[in-house]
Amino acid sequence: MRAARFHSYGAPDVLVIEDASDPHAREGSIRIKVHATSVNPIDVILRAGHLAQFLPMALPVIPGRDAVGVVDEVGPGVTDTHVGDVVFGLGGVSDTTAEFAVLTAWAAVPERWSTAQAAAAGLASVTAGVALDALGDLNGKTLLIEGASGAVGSAAAAFALAAGATVIGTGRESNHPYLQSLGVRPTTYGPGLAERVAVLAPGGVGAALHSAPSDSLSDLLDIVGDTSQVVTVIDGQGAARLGLRKVDARNDSALLRHASALGRDGLYTPRVDHELSLDDIIEAHTLAENGTGKVVITQP
């Protein structure tokens, strides 16, 4: 099969397109003919070698955590999915940016979503879902999301609003119209956040999610005032220092089905900022590394 791979750690230009062995569905998994994948922060971190000491991988490595496509193999034990179904979901730690990918967690693609939107939904939606599960029942609460315009933040906003929360979200001013379109009350990053949030939520904030690479964890804790109600998906060191929780994504089909159901009802539309082809894999990783928005890689 045709795949993106890197044979050594480094900058985006270590990525090449070449032939690789076809994977096959195993117990409890499915294989898809990939139509698109997305580039997530973890893909950039792994390719650069930042986790090589803690998470060694056998080179060469195919990048990618999530994908969308058509099922063409169903592994033993899978009874609710069939060849020909269109699904999105999650593969292994790094293995989906290829002609075929094996998924261990998946859900049906809602008709409302484009292929690119479905590709962007996998890791973002389970990360958001795990984070909100950690915060408990949000119905009637005000949730503050640091980085609400990003892929994870916007997914979390959609899920929280559907759960009955009021959502305040930080983002660049250029993203405020987008946040408003989601039903989020927007504000900006940086100094004075507590004062700005107090104007938007005079009754206080019940929970906070840190989903942007900022040094705001202590500010979020000051605003909420309860270590059990502040979680981060990014800053493990800050969480340990402050007694907060750092949560990580997991391959969970139930969370993906929840995202799919919200998508079907028009309550969640995954964010996509750039669409490139597989042949543009170096540019795709460069864009993602520079933080210019959610990048999706499409295939014929």
PLY file of the C-alpha trace (Angstrom):
ply
format ascii 1.0
element vertex 300
property float x
property float y
property float z
element edge 299
property int vertex1
property int vertex2
end_header
0.00 0.00 0.00
0.97 3.66 -0.40
1.83 5.31 2.91
3.56 8.25 4.54
6.52 7.15 6.68
9.56 8.49 8.46
12.76 6.47 8.81
14.35 8.82 11.34
13.09 11.42 13.79
13.27 15.07 12.83
11.63 17.96 11.00
8.71 17.46 8.59
11.07 16.79 5.71
11.91 13.34 7.15
8.50 12.26 5.84
8.34 10.33 2.57
5.61 8.65 0.53
6.45 5.03 -0.27
5.15 1.47 -0.37
4.51 -0.32 2.91
3.02 -3.67 3.90
-0.76 -3.85 4.11
-2.17 -4.11 7.65
-5.07 -6.47 8.39
-7.97 -6.47 10.82
-7.41 -8.40 14.02
-9.69 -9.51 16.86
-12.09 -6.69 17.71
-10.83 -4.37 14.95
-11.66 -3.35 11.40
-9.64 -2.26 8.40
-10.66 0.72 6.28
-9.71 1.98 2.86
-8.60 5.40 4.05
-10.20 8.48 2.51
-8.62 11.04 4.86
-6.62 11.41 8.04
-5.84 14.39 10.25
-2.61 15.71 11.74
-2.75 15.97 15.52
-0.22 17.47 17.95
0.84 13.98 19.03
1.80 13.17 15.42
4.15 16.14 15.34
5.64 15.26 18.74
6.25 11.63 17.79
7.76 12.46 14.40
10.13 14.99 15.97
11.34 12.33 18.41
10.35 14.19 21.56
8.92 11.01 23.11
11.46 8.57 21.71
12.96 7.88 25.13
9.58 7.14 26.72
7.67 5.70 23.76
10.16 3.96 21.46
8.81 2.92 18.07
10.23 0.60 15.46
11.26 2.73 12.50
10.07 3.34 9.85
6.82 4.70 11.28
3.56 5.66 9.59
2.21 8.82 11.28
-1.41 9.37 12.26
-3.87 8.49 15.04
-7.25 8.89 13.35
-8.85 8.33 9.95
-12.08 8.04 7.98
-12.84 5.57 5.25
-14.80 2.56 4.00
-14.62 -0.72 5.88
-13.05 -3.47 3.77
-12.11 -6.03 6.45
-13.88 -6.97 9.67
-11.95 -8.78 12.36
-13.19 -11.66 14.54
-15.61 -10.59 17.25
-16.91 -7.53 15.38
-20.66 -7.96 14.83
-22.09 -4.47 14.40
-19.97 -3.22 11.50
-19.85 -4.53 7.94
-17.77 -4.25 4.80
-18.88 -1.11 2.95
-19.75 0.94 6.06
-18.31 4.46 6.16
-16.71 5.08 9.55
-14.28 7.37 11.36
-12.13 6.38 14.28
-8.78 5.66 15.86
-5.91 3.37 15.03
-2.81 2.71 17.08
-0.32 5.18 18.48
0.90 6.03 14.97
-0.28 4.19 11.85
-3.18 5.72 9.89
-1.71 7.99 7.19
-1.75 5.29 4.54
-3.93 3.64 1.93
-5.29 1.22 4.56
-5.56 1.55 8.34
-6.74 -0.72 11.15
-9.12 0.93 13.63
-9.78 -0.32 17.15
-12.43 2.31 17.96
-14.89 3.73 15.42
-18.36 5.07 14.70
-20.54 5.76 11.67
-19.96 9.03 9.83
-22.99 11.36 10.08
-24.45 12.43 6.74
-23.98 16.09 7.69
-20.18 15.76 7.81
-17.81 16.00 4.90
-14.99 13.50 4.57
-12.54 16.09 5.90
-14.72 16.85 8.92
-14.99 13.15 9.75
-11.21 12.82 9.49
-10.82 15.70 11.95
-13.22 14.23 14.51
-11.52 11.13 15.85
-8.82 12.13 18.30
-10.30 15.58 18.98
-13.68 14.20 20.02
-12.38 11.43 22.30
-9.95 13.86 23.95
-12.79 16.29 24.58
-15.07 13.49 25.77
-12.56 12.11 28.27
-11.92 15.60 29.64
-15.60 16.40 30.12
-16.25 13.00 31.68
-13.59 13.88 34.25
-15.51 17.04 35.15
-18.78 15.21 35.76
-22.29 16.54 35.23
-22.13 19.94 33.55
-25.86 20.57 33.26
-26.58 24.06 34.57
-22.89 24.86 35.11
-20.67 27.40 33.39
-17.63 25.84 31.75
-14.56 27.88 30.82
-12.52 26.44 27.94
-9.02 27.77 27.34
-8.49 27.35 23.59
-12.14 26.91 22.61
-11.58 27.56 18.91
-9.16 24.65 18.44
-10.14 21.13 17.40
-10.38 19.76 20.95
-11.76 22.96 22.45
-14.52 23.33 19.87
-15.47 19.66 20.28
-15.61 20.12 24.05
-17.73 23.24 23.62
-20.23 21.38 21.45
-20.43 18.46 23.88
-20.79 20.73 26.92
-23.50 22.86 25.32
-25.40 19.71 24.39
-25.10 18.60 28.03
-26.76 21.78 29.25
-23.74 23.89 30.17
-23.06 27.53 29.48
-19.66 27.82 27.79
-17.14 30.65 27.90
-14.21 30.15 25.57
-10.90 31.90 25.02
-9.49 32.47 21.57
-7.95 35.03 19.27
-10.30 37.89 18.45
-10.33 36.72 14.83
-11.92 33.47 16.07
-14.63 35.14 18.16
-17.26 35.06 15.39
-16.62 31.32 15.03
-17.02 30.81 18.78
-20.24 32.81 18.78
-21.55 30.64 15.95
-21.04 27.63 18.23
-23.00 29.25 21.06
-19.85 30.06 23.06
-19.34 33.35 24.90
-15.90 34.43 23.62
-13.09 36.23 25.38
-9.37 36.65 24.80
-6.33 34.88 26.26
-3.82 36.35 28.64
-3.59 38.71 31.63
-6.88 39.90 33.05
-8.72 36.68 32.19
-10.40 36.46 35.59
-11.79 39.97 35.27
-13.08 39.36 31.74
-14.67 36.07 32.75
-16.34 37.69 35.77
-18.16 40.05 33.41
-19.34 37.15 31.24
-20.25 34.92 34.20
-21.21 37.06 37.21
-22.51 33.93 38.93
-19.12 32.27 38.74
-17.54 29.44 36.76
-18.10 25.85 37.82
-15.46 24.05 35.75
-12.59 24.69 33.37
-10.83 22.80 30.60
-7.30 23.71 29.54
-6.98 22.72 25.86
-4.51 25.28 24.52
-0.71 25.45 24.93
-0.79 28.35 27.39
0.51 28.97 30.91
-2.97 29.59 32.25
-3.59 26.58 34.49
-3.08 28.52 37.70
-5.43 31.25 36.41
-8.10 28.67 35.64
-7.75 27.21 39.13
-8.07 30.67 40.69
-11.22 31.31 38.67
-12.88 27.97 39.49
-11.48 27.50 43.01
-11.78 23.70 43.01
-8.98 21.36 41.93
-11.49 18.63 41.06
-13.15 20.90 38.49
-10.12 21.90 36.40
-8.57 19.49 33.90
-5.90 19.83 31.23
-5.24 17.79 28.12
-1.82 19.42 27.57
0.11 20.48 30.66
1.03 17.43 32.73
3.78 19.21 34.67
1.52 22.11 35.57
-1.23 19.74 36.62
1.13 17.83 38.93
2.38 21.08 40.46
-1.13 22.40 41.13
-2.81 19.13 42.12
-4.97 19.02 39.00
-5.74 16.23 36.56
-4.09 15.74 33.19
-6.30 13.51 31.03
-5.41 11.64 27.86
-7.44 10.36 24.95
-8.40 6.70 24.80
-9.67 4.50 21.99
-13.33 4.45 23.02
-16.05 3.69 20.49
-18.74 4.96 22.88
-17.20 8.45 22.86
-16.99 8.36 19.06
-20.63 7.27 18.81
-21.59 10.20 21.03
-19.71 12.58 18.72
-21.42 10.95 15.73
-24.87 11.36 17.31
-24.24 15.04 18.01
-23.03 15.43 14.44
-26.15 13.75 13.11
-28.29 16.21 15.09
-26.30 19.22 13.88
-24.82 19.90 17.31
-21.18 19.15 16.48
-19.27 20.02 13.32
-15.54 19.18 13.50
-13.26 22.07 12.65
-11.05 21.87 9.54
-8.67 24.68 8.59
-6.52 23.10 5.86
-7.03 20.23 3.40
-4.01 18.81 1.59
-3.27 15.65 -0.37
-1.10 12.77 0.82
1.64 13.95 -1.54
1.74 17.19 0.48
2.51 15.38 3.75
5.54 17.57 4.50
3.51 20.76 4.11
0.71 19.26 6.21
3.06 18.54 9.10
4.70 21.95 8.72
1.33 23.68 9.02
0.37 21.59 12.03
3.74 22.18 13.69
3.30 25.95 13.26
-0.10 25.89 14.94
-2.04 27.24 11.97
-5.18 25.20 12.60
-6.56 21.71 12.03
-4.94 19.97 9.05
-6.57 17.13 7.14
-4.83 14.92 4.57
-7.18 13.57 1.88
-6.61 10.59 -0.40
-8.30 9.56 -3.66
0 1
1 2
2 3
3 4
4 5
5 6
6 7
7 8
8 9
9 10
10 11
11 12
12 13
13 14
14 15
15 16
16 17
17 18
18 19
19 20
20 21
21 22
22 23
23 24
24 25
25 26
26 27
27 28
28 29
29 30
30 31
31 32
32 33
33 34
34 35
35 36
36 37
37 38
38 39
39 40
40 41
41 42
42 43
43 44
44 45
45 46
46 47
47 48
48 49
49 50
50 51
51 52
52 53
53 54
54 55
55 56
56 57
57 58
58 59
59 60
60 61
61 62
62 63
63 64
64 65
65 66
66 67
67 68
68 69
69 70
70 71
71 72
72 73
73 74
74 75
75 76
76 77
77 78
78 79
79 80
80 81
81 82
82 83
83 84
84 85
85 86
86 87
87 88
88 89
89 90
90 91
91 92
92 93
93 94
94 95
95 96
96 97
97 98
98 99
99 100
100 101
101 102
102 103
103 104
104 105
105 106
106 107
107 108
108 109
109 110
110 111
111 112
112 113
113 114
114 115
115 116
116 117
117 118
118 119
119 120
120 121
121 122
122 123
123 124
124 125
125 126
126 127
127 128
128 129
129 130
130 131
131 132
132 133
133 134
134 135
135 136
136 137
137 138
138 139
139 140
140 141
141 142
142 143
143 144
144 145
145 146
146 147
147 148
148 149
149 150
150 151
151 152
152 153
153 154
154 155
155 156
156 157
157 158
158 159
159 160
160 161
161 162
162 163
163 164
164 165
165 166
166 167
167 168
168 169
169 170
170 171
171 172
172 173
173 174
174 175
175 176
176 177
177 178
178 179
179 180
180 181
181 182
182 183
183 184
184 185
185 186
186 187
187 188
188 189
189 190
190 191
191 192
192 193
193 194
194 195
195 196
196 197
197 198
198 199
199 200
200 201
201 202
202 203
203 204
204 205
205 206
206 207
207 208
208 209
209 210
210 211
211 212
212 213
213 214
214 215
215 216
216 217
217 218
218 219
219 220
220 221
221 222
222 223
223 224
224 225
225 226
226 227
227 228
228 229
229 230
230 231
231 232
232 233
233 234
234 235
235 236
236 237
237 238
238 239
239 240
240 241
241 242
242 243
243 244
244 245
245 246
246 247
247 248
248 249
249 250
250 251
251 252
252 253
253 254
254 255
255 256
256 257
257 258
258 259
259 260
260 261
261 262
262 263
263 264
264 265
265 266
266 267
267 268
268 269
269 270
270 271
271 272
272 273
273 274
274 275
275 276
276 277
277 278
278 279
279 280
280 281
281 282
282 283
283 284
284 285
285 286
286 287
287 288
288 289
289 290
290 291
291 292
292 293
293 294
294 295
295 296
296 297
297 298
298 299
